[in-house]
């Protein structure tokens, strides 16, 4: 885990994406093989890795919120809303 991610200030639900584009695996708290990307989510007290990016998945279900700080490039994929419910 990067030093600045360990120092606190994170709150529950925050997401951190780490990609190892180096030829060697990372060391320390988060061992990430070369070429892999790992998604971490803060549970309110610590960062937990979510291994969904290592799986061959076509759907993510149960996502109730997703916020991006900037534009996202998701490549050759499309997003589809099956159901949209407004509470306003």
Secondary structure, DSSP 4 states (H G I P E B T S, - for coil): --HHHHSS---TT-EEEEE--SSS---SS----TT-EEEEEE-SSSEEEEGGGGS--S----------SS-----S-----S------
